[in-house]
Amino acid sequence: MMRAALNVLVILALAGGAYFVSWPAVMADAGSPEVELNAENLGPRPIEELTEKSITRDYGHAWQTMAAALRENRSDLLDGYFTGIAKAILAEEIAEQKRSGVRVRYTDQGHKLEAIFYSPSGDAMQLRDRARLEVEIVDGDKVVHREDVTLNYLVLMTPGADRWLVRDLQTTAAEVRP
C-alpha cells in the first residue's frame, strides 16, 4: 500500500514535471550541471560558436535555478532563466508544494541536448534534452521516496537581454531507467 502511494506521488511529481520548466540561476548552486549540446542537424540556421556556448551555460543555470526554487519554495528564483509558460507552470508547482507540504528535490546528473530548430531571425531555438536526475519526494523533513530517472524534454529557449531563457519545457516520453 505504501509503495503504491509513493508511486502515485512520483507519477504526480513527474507529471507536474512534464510541464515543468523545472530543475537546476541568477542564484546558482555550487556548479552547473554537465550539459552537452549536439547541433549537427540544426536548421534552418546554423548555430554560432558564442550562441552554442551561451545555450549550454544558460540551460545549465536554468536547471540549477529550478532545483533551488523547488527546494526552497521560492518562485522569485525563477526570474533569471525562465519566462513565459515555463515560468508560470513552475511558479504554480511551487505554490502547490507550499500548500501540500510535499516537495520535489532534484539532483542534476547531466543533460544531453540536441538542437533541432534555430529560427532564421535567431529569436528562438528548440532542443531535445535527455536529462539524468535523482528525484526525491520530501514530506516535511522526511524523504519518502528517492530514485534515479532519465527524462526526455522538448525545450524552447529565447534570447533575453544578456542570456537565453527557457520559455517552455515539456516532457516528451515516459521516464526511462538508466
C-alpha positions in Angstrom: 0.0 0.0 0.0 2.8 2.5 1.0 4.7 1.6 -2.3 1.6 2.3 -4.4 1.1 5.7 -2.6 4.8 6.5 -3.3 4.4 5.6 -6.9 1.4 7.9 -7.2 3.5 10.7 -5.6 6.3 10.1 -8.0 4.0 10.0 -11.0 2.3 13.2 -9.9 5.6 14.9 -9.3 7.0 13.7 -12.6 3.7 14.6 -14.4 4.0 18.0 -12.8 7.5 17.9 -14.2 6.0 17.0 -17.5 5.1 20.6 -17.9 7.9 21.8 -15.7 10.1 24.2 -16.8 11.6 22.8 -13.7 15.0 21.9 -12.5 18.6 23.4 -11.7 20.4 30.9 -11.8 20.8 34.1 -11.2 21.2 32.2 -8.0 23.1 29.0 -8.9 24.3 26.2 -6.7 28.0 25.2 -6.4 28.4 24.3 -10.1 26.3 24.0 -13.2 25.2 20.5 -14.3 27.0 19.0 -17.2 25.3 20.0 -20.4 26.4 18.5 -23.8 25.0 20.1 -27.0 24.8 18.4 -30.4 23.9 20.9 -33.1 24.9 18.8 -36.1 21.4 18.5 -37.6 20.3 22.0 -36.7 18.4 24.1 -39.2 17.4 26.2 -40.9 20.1 28.5 -39.4 23.5 27.2 -38.3 24.5 27.9 -34.7 27.3 30.4 -34.0 30.1 29.4 -31.6 29.1 32.1 -29.0 25.4 31.1 -29.1 26.4 27.4 -28.6 28.4 28.3 -25.5 25.6 30.6 -24.2 22.9 27.9 -24.7 24.8 25.3 -22.8 25.7 27.7 -20.0 22.3 29.2 -19.6 20.4 25.9 -19.8 22.6 24.5 -17.0 22.0 27.6 -14.9 18.2 27.3 -15.6 18.2 23.8 -14.2 20.2 25.0 -11.1 17.7 27.8 -10.6 14.8 25.4 -11.0 16.2 23.0 -8.4 16.9 25.8 -5.9 13.4 27.3 -6.5 11.7 24.0 -5.9 13.9 23.0 -3.0 13.3 26.4 -1.2 9.7 27.0 -2.4 10.8 30.4 -3.9 9.3 31.3 -7.3 11.3 34.5 -7.3 14.4 32.5 -8.1 13.0 31.6 -11.5 13.2 35.2 -12.8 16.8 34.9 -14.1 16.4 32.0 -16.5 12.7 31.3 -17.1 9.9 33.2 -18.9 6.5 32.6 -20.4 4.7 29.3 -19.8 7.7 27.6 -18.3 7.9 30.2 -15.5 4.2 30.2 -14.9 4.0 26.4 -14.6 7.0 26.3 -12.3 5.5 29.0 -10.1 2.3 27.1 -9.8 4.3 23.9 -8.9 6.0 25.8 -6.1 2.6 27.2 -4.9 1.3 23.6 -4.8 4.3 22.5 -2.9 3.7 25.2 -0.3 0.0 24.1 0.0 0.7 20.4 0.4 4.0 20.5 2.3 5.4 17.8 -0.1 8.4 19.0 -2.1 10.3 17.5 -5.0 14.1 17.8 -4.9 16.2 17.2 -7.9 19.9 16.3 -8.1 21.0 17.0 -11.6 23.3 14.4 -13.1 23.6 15.9 -16.6 21.9 16.7 -19.9 22.4 15.7 -23.5 20.9 18.4 -25.7 20.1 18.1 -29.4 19.4 21.3 -31.1 16.7 20.7 -33.7 15.5 24.2 -34.8 17.0 27.6 -34.8 14.8 30.3 -36.3 16.2 32.3 -39.2 16.0 35.5 -37.2 17.8 33.9 -34.3 15.0 34.6 -31.8 14.1 31.0 -30.9 15.8 27.6 -30.5 14.1 24.3 -30.0 16.1 21.5 -28.3 15.6 17.9 -27.1 17.0 17.1 -23.7 17.8 13.7 -22.2 18.2 14.6 -18.5 19.6 12.3 -15.9 18.2 13.2 -12.4 17.9 11.9 -8.9 14.4 12.7 -7.7 13.4 12.9 -4.1 9.9 13.3 -2.7 10.1 15.1 0.6 7.3 15.4 3.1 8.4 18.0 5.7 12.0 16.9 6.5 11.5 13.3 5.6 12.5 11.8 2.3 9.6 9.4 1.4 10.9 8.3 -2.0 14.1 8.6 -4.0 15.1 7.3 -7.4 17.3 7.9 -10.4 15.4 8.7 -13.6 16.2 9.7 -17.2 13.6 12.1 -18.6 13.2 13.5 -22.1 12.2 17.1 -22.6 11.3 19.3 -25.5 12.7 22.8 -24.8 12.1 26.2 -26.3 14.7 28.9 -25.5 14.6 32.5 -26.5 17.2 35.2 -26.1 16.9 37.8 -23.3 18.9 41.0 -22.7 22.1 39.1 -21.7 21.2 35.4 -21.7 19.0 32.7 -23.2 15.8 32.0 -21.3 13.8 28.8 -21.0 10.3 29.6 -22.4 8.8 26.1 -22.5 9.9 22.8 -21.1 7.8 19.7 -21.6 8.4 16.0 -21.1 8.1 14.1 -24.4 8.1 10.5 -23.2 7.7 8.4 -20.1 10.7 8.1 -17.8 13.5 5.8 -18.9 15.5 3.9 -16.3 19.3 4.4 -16.8 
